[in-house]
Amino acid sequence: MLMNWDITDEEKLLRQSAVNYFREKLPINHLRKMRDSQDQVGFHRENWKEMAELGWTGILIPEEFGGMDFGFRGLGLIMEAAGRHLSSTPLLSTALCASRVILQEGSHEQRQKLLPAIAAGEWIIAVAHDEGHQHGSRPLTTTALSHGSRFTLKGQKSLVLDLGCADQILVLARTTKNSQGEEGLSWFLVDVKSPGLGVETFRLVDGRPASRLNFQNVELGQDSLLGTLGSAGASYEKMRQAAAGSLAAEMLGSSMAAFEMTLAYLKERKQFGVAIGSFQALQHRMANLYSELEVSKSIVHRSLCALDAQDPQMVLYTSLAKAKLSELFQKIAAEAIQLHGGIGMTDEHSIGFFLKRSRISAELFGNAGFHRDRYASAMNF
């Protein structure tokens, strides 16, 4: 398939506005302040409103529902810019995951109600799907069994991001008894203040708040069901493919920022009267990382193009991108710590935040091993 690898003028403007915004509004110091203050929300609604004014909250939403319909390449540029500053936003959970599920599963009335609210920055929707310590590590057991025109939601979710600032939660539950895999799954929209919803807030290693959910007989009406009963398997698969590819773009931005910070340090730090960047052994290590970054840029771009084109083989490209960046981000972050020396081990220096974020991002929506297995399966290995 032929692809256009050039960035259009519109994409250049989008990238520059994203770079400027995250540098000014949500820099790394914002993450540090959030961690030190034990902020349980993790994100401010005024920033979401500003992103809505820029069109980012509706970047994947069709124009008929108030969005920009700019595509995954556009979202990837924003995610990359956010990754450079380790900015914590609900873009992945709401602008991508929630909007794609609603667009695919929702009825016309649900789309008319929910998508414009997301595009306008009025709603933030968290997504609850994982139940094990790792993505895909255990079968989904949360159930929403019907009784008449209502459902009773029971079960647990192990890791939910952005719940502190969310209005609603998009919950994946099993609605058919004895079903397995992606069969018999449904999406439900649950209010964050629903009776019977237990929330345990904890802090990730990179300082961001996250939540565990416990559904104790949460009563839901028929209007909480998104789309057709038992039809969520396909939309869940497409959602996590899109999330993996877009998260890889964010990790690429973080990897480039850590590399550039390290390169600048090697040029400034002196030993024996010369910059340590002149030492051949360190140059070899940086050259290797640079080569890996250049390859990764092509991989991430290819995955975003596949998502935009709805390529039948998109699972190959998104899993390749997520597997590659999960490993590379951790490698670059670890090398950055070593090459910074003693100062890299201190909390005062920002480079340590990249190593912490790399550990979390590598696990979200499947780690490198998970995606290598998916890639192998798709290739019939």
Secondary structure, 3 states (H helix, E strand, C coil): CCCCCCCCHHHHHHHHHHHHHHHHHCCHHHHHHHHHCCCCCCCCHHHHHHHHHHCCCCCCCCHHHCCCCCCHHHHHHHHHHHHHCCCCCCHHHHHHHHHHHHHHHCCHHHHHHHHHHHHCCCCCEEEECCCCCCCCCCCCCCEEEEECCEEEEEEEEEEEECHHHCCEEEEEEECCCCCCCCCCEEEEEEECCCCCEEEEEEECCCCCEEEEEEEEEEEEEHHHEECCCCEHHHHHHHHHHHHHHHHHHHHHHHHHHHHHHHHHHHHHCEECCEEHHHCHHHHHHHHHHHHHHHHHHHHHHHHHHHHHHCCCCHHHHHHHHHHHHHHHHHHHHHHHHHHHHHHHHCCCCCHHHHHHHHHHHHHCCCCHHHHHHHHHHHCCC
